[in-house]
Every structure is written in structure tokens, then in C-alpha cells.
Amino acid sequence: MSSAPKTGDLFGHPKGLFLLFFTEMWERMSYYGMRGIFVLYLSTIATAAAMGWDMAYFGIDPLSANAQDEYHKALQSNALSILGIYALLVYVTPVLGGWFADNVSGQRKAIIFGGLTMALGQFALGTPHAMVSGFEKEMMYLGLALLILGNGFFKPNISTMVGDLYSEGDKRRDGAFTIFYMGINLGSILGYFVVGSIGEKFDYQYGFLTAGVGMLLGVVLQLLLAKKYLGRIGTVPSAKQSEDDQGANKKPLTSEERDRVKVILIMSFFTIIFWAGFEQAAGSMNLFAKYKTDLVFFGWEMPASWLQAVNPIFIIILAPIFASLWIRMGDKEPDSPRKFALGMFFLGLGFISMVGAALQIGDDANMKAHVIWLVMAYIFHTMGELCLSPIGLSMVSKLAPLKFTSLLMGMWFLFSGLGNYVAAEIGKLVGEGGPLSTFGGVAIMAFIAGICLWLMADKLVDWMHGAEGQHDKEQLLEEELEITGEKQ
């Protein structure tokens, strides 16, 4: 049962949802703002000089005819490697942070600790090189370590608290995660435009400092308003809550619970493939936008990081449409595994668009692709994300046994992290094998994964044991009216 205080509803949902919405918004502004400029920052000659990454570091002969070109590619590959390891670890630590919140601290304290730690990480990245001369590389790795640790305590627990606002069987839960997901994307828009603009037009390290301030704003919101709007939610470790409420903490999982955990793990595995393609946005597609795309409009060059904002902008535009569409489909609404499969198909279509960009530039080093190719790719990827990510968050909150809720939410993010790591390895292939073969290969991989998921869907739904049950017409009408209100 939900322990949210009776403070009234807003747009048909507890007001605590919107506190979590804005807390997550500021954290995502911090995370995505940093991510939007990180590879570009590491790829600059100034950063390479500060870090000691000269040509000799990469084994490049400075007197060779192609030394500058090789050096540029080496810096990009090195940046993608660091991003890949960071992106993997930033999704590994939620398993530990989820377990700690479940068993020791509760979600509320975990997200405060995580938020403060991430703010310190951004400030470490943003410390001017002149202030840490000789220790620039160590300061960068310290910043990344703090971000990785803090994210582990923040990310799984705030998502879990969204689900805790609603009692079991509350039909508003899926809609709540869609609203929450819009907060995530509003934050990323702020990150790309604010942090991205400051980083690319002024100084990358000023961008990191701005991201740190955004994270602090999210922490302040929690400290000031959580007691009023969240009540006891997140204050008691869920393992203890399970023991107190049901006496089930030490009992083994039932066969039904084991089946549901299997569904979470199988569908989480497929997210590796999705995020391996989707997260090219921060790596290879970001570099493609910076160096291979025409970004000049009327004599003004748009920051490359701005293109990544296409995704969250269309999330906000399309999320209410998708949520309404699922309701309007009634009995024809796809189940969660088939929604995941649709997500894979949209991902594949996005990379078909990137294939078009690669074909346009061909082998001409001076040719630049039209920006519309990347815009279309991001729109297709957004449609895929809406079929997969909020559905997955809701699925975990519905299927996970209570005593393992945050742990399994952490596992969900762990698989996302593996996808991020694979994304960086794929991104390196763009420099080695060329964008055409790499983007085309990702498209084929996405389509194959979608077909496999579609064929497995019926069995996965059986293992959910009723979690995909249909609502009656009156419930559907109520949900449709809620979503209509949310769009206004």
C-alpha cells in the first residue's frame, strides 16, 4: 500500500510525483549536460596537452604524412573508450546503491547522498586546469569516480520511489512513469542547451561547473519538500518493509515470482542491444555531427551538442501521444515484449537514416552531410525509446518482488550500462571501418533483435502471471481522460 501523504492530486496524480519529476529533471540536466560535451572536451588538443596525450602517447610518428589525421582519430577513439567505461560503471553502481537502499538506508537518504556526490564530481571535472597543474588527469578521474558512485545511489532509488507512490494494481502507474520520463527529458534538454552552449562556446570546464549547480538544485528540492509531499516513502528500507508488512523477507521466492524475475532479466538483456545503438548519440553520432555534418546556418555554427536535444524535445512532444495511443488501442494494445520489439524496429529505422548520411558524404573528406539525416535518426530513436524505456521502468516496478525492488531496478540499469559500453566499442568502428558499414550493421542488429522479441512475446507474457491484464472500458476511459489532462 502507498504511504504517500494526503496532500491532494495534480493532474490526477499525487503531488509527490511532481517533486520527484523536478528532482530527476535537475539531475538529468547535470548528467546529460556533462555527457553532451565530454567526448568533445576529451577530443580537443588543449585537453590532450593537459592530460599528456601527445602523439608519442599513441605511438604516432609526428613526421609521418598523415600524423595529424591519425592523432585526431586516436584522440576520438581514446575519448570514446573513456566514455564507454564511464557509461558502463555509471550503470553498474545502481546495483550496489539499490541493494544498500533496500537493506540499510532507504531510498530517501540514498538519493541525497548520491546527489551531493555527483555535484562534487561535476565540480572536480570543472576545476580549471591551471588550479591543478600536473594533476589534470587525476582530477578528471576523481570527477568521474564521484559521478559513478553518486549515480549508483541516486538513479535506481528515485525510480523506485515513483512506483511506491501508488498502491498495487493502481492503473495510474504506467502514466506516472511516462510523466516522470518527461521530467528526465526536460532535464536533458536543459543540459544540452545550457551546459552544451556554455561548454562549446565558452569553456568546457565551465559547462561541468554549471552541471554541478544543476545537481545541487535537485538535492535542495528533496531536502525542502520531501517530508511534505512524500511522507514515509523512501524512509524505510524495502526489505524491512517487506518483513514488517508481510513477514516474507526470509522466505524463498515463489514460482510465480521467479517467473516474473526471469521476464525482467530477459527483457533487460535485450536492452543491451537497444542502448548499444541508441547511445551512439553521445559518441559516434556526436562526433559525426561535429566533424561530418553541415551545422552552419546563415553564417552561424550551431553547437554539435544541440543536436542531441532533438531526442528529449520529441520525447516531450510524443510521450503524451504514445501514452494516449496505447489507451485508444484498447484490446489491441501491444504487450510489453511487443512494445520492446517495436522499439528495436524504430532504432533500426534511425540507423537507416544514418546510412543515408554516410552515403551522402561518401569518401570525400571535405563533404558534409545534411543535418536532416541526424534529425530523422534522433526522431526514430525517440519513438523507439518511448516503446522501451518507460515501459521497462514500469515493468520492473510491477514485476519485482517487494524485497528486491531497488536491486532489480539496479539490475535494469546494469544492463543499460552494458549497452553503453558496447555503444562505445561500436563507435570506434566508425573511425576504423567507416560510418556506412558501422551504421548499417547496427540497423541490421536492431531489426534481428526486434524479430526475436516479437516471437518470444507470448511466452514472456505467460511468465508475467497477469501483470499484463486488460482493463475494462470504464478504466480505459478514465485513463484516457487523465492523459488528456496531462497534455494540457
Secondary structure, DSSP 8 states (H G I E B T S, - for coil): --------EETTEEHHHHHHHHHHHHHHHHHHHHHHHHHHHHTSHHHHHHHT--TGGGT--TTSTTHHHHHHHHHHHHHHHHHHHHHHHHHHHHHHHHHHIIIII-HHHHHHHHHHHHHHHHHHHHS-GGGGTT-HHHHHHHHHHHHHHHHHHHHHHHHHHHHHTS-TT-TTHHHHHHHHHHHHHHHHHHIIIIIHHHHHHT-HHHHHHHHHHHHHHHHHHHHHHHHHHHTTTTTS-HHHHHHHHHS-TTS---HHHHHHHHHHHHHHHHHHHHHHHHGGGTTHHHHHHHHHB--EETTEE--GGGGGGHHHHHHHHHHHHHHHHHHHTGGG---HHHHHHHHHHHHHHHHHHHHHHHHHHTT-TT--B-HHHHHHHHHHHHHHHHHHHHHHHHHHHHHS-GGGHHHHHHHHHHHHHHHHHHHHHHHHHHHHH-HHHHHHHHHHHHHHHHHHHHHHHHHHHHHHTTTT----HHHHHHHHHHHHHHH-
